[in-house]
C-alpha cells in the first residue's frame, strides 16, 4: 500500500490511541499491532478514494477568497468547486478532499477548529454518507456508516470513559442490537 500522507498519519495516531490499536484482539484474534493497524487504515483510505475518483476536465487555481471570506485552493469545473481541493473557513474549520458542484462529495476530511472534532470518510451532497470515522475533542470516537449526515447502520462508538458500544445506530442514537462493554461493565452486555 501507499505510504499515508502526514495528515493521515496524524489522524491515524489519534484514532488508534483511542483504543482501536490494541496489540491483539481476544474477540476476533485479528493482528492488531501498530503496523497491521496502519496497513488496514491506509488500505481503507485508498479504497474510499478509489471508489470516489472524479472524472472530467478540471481547472486548478491558486488560492481564491470566496464571497463568505473562506479560502479555497483546488480544482474547479464550470466555476464550481469540483474535484480535489481544500477549503478553509473564516472560523478556522478546514475541509480537504473531493468536491462535486460546490459540495463535499467523495472522500474528505473535515476538522472543526473550535470544537476540535474530525470526520474522515465519505460525503454525498455536502453531508456524511457511507463509511466514516469521527473523533471528538473529549476522546470519543465513532467508526461506521452514516446516512444523510447521521450515524445510521452498523458502527462502533468508543466513549470518552473507554466504554464501547458496537452495533446498530439510527439517527445518531444507539438503536437495535448491539454490545456494550468497558470500565462501567464487568462483562459484555447485549443490548436489544
Secondary structure as the mmCIF struct_conf table of DSSP 4:
data_model
#
loop_
_struct_conf.conf_type_id
_struct_conf.id
_struct_conf.beg_label_comp_id
_struct_conf.beg_label_asym_id
_struct_conf.beg_label_seq_id
_struct_conf.end_label_comp_id
_struct_conf.end_label_asym_id
_struct_conf.end_label_seq_id
HELX_LH_PP_P HELX_LH_PP_P1 UNK A 2 UNK A 5
HELX_RH_AL_P HELX_RH_AL_P1 UNK A 6 UNK A 15
HELX_RH_PI_P HELX_RH_PI_P1 UNK A 16 UNK A 20
TURN_TY1_P TURN_TY1_P1 UNK A 21 UNK A 21
BEND BEND1 UNK A 23 UNK A 23
STRN STRN1 UNK A 24 UNK A 24
TURN_TY1_P TURN_TY1_P2 UNK A 26 UNK A 28
STRN STRN2 UNK A 31 UNK A 31
BEND BEND2 UNK A 33 UNK A 33
HELX_RH_AL_P HELX_RH_AL_P2 UNK A 34 UNK A 51
TURN_TY1_P TURN_TY1_P3 UNK A 52 UNK A 52
BEND BEND3 UNK A 56 UNK A 56
STRN STRN3 UNK A 59 UNK A 65
TURN_TY1_P TURN_TY1_P4 UNK A 67 UNK A 68
BEND BEND4 UNK A 69 UNK A 69
STRN STRN4 UNK A 71 UNK A 77
TURN_TY1_P TURN_TY1_P5 UNK A 78 UNK A 79
STRN STRN5 UNK A 80 UNK A 88
TURN_TY1_P TURN_TY1_P6 UNK A 90 UNK A 91
BEND BEND5 UNK A 92 UNK A 92
STRN STRN6 UNK A 94 UNK A 100
TURN_TY1_P TURN_TY1_P7 UNK A 101 UNK A 102
STRN STRN7 UNK A 103 UNK A 111
TURN_TY1_P TURN_TY1_P8 UNK A 113 UNK A 115
STRN STRN8 UNK A 118 UNK A 124
TURN_TY1_P TURN_TY1_P9 UNK A 125 UNK A 126
STRN STRN9 UNK A 127 UNK A 135
TURN_TY1_P TURN_TY1_P10 UNK A 137 UNK A 138
BEND BEND6 UNK A 139 UNK A 139
STRN STRN10 UNK A 141 UNK A 147
TURN_TY1_P TURN_TY1_P11 UNK A 148 UNK A 149
STRN STRN11 UNK A 150 UNK A 158
TURN_TY1_P TURN_TY1_P12 UNK A 160 UNK A 161
BEND BEND7 UNK A 162 UNK A 162
STRN STRN12 UNK A 164 UNK A 170
TURN_TY1_P TURN_TY1_P13 UNK A 171 UNK A 172
STRN STRN13 UNK A 173 UNK A 181
BEND BEND8 UNK A 182 UNK A 182
TURN_TY1_P TURN_TY1_P14 UNK A 183 UNK A 184
BEND BEND9 UNK A 186 UNK A 187
STRN STRN14 UNK A 189 UNK A 191
#
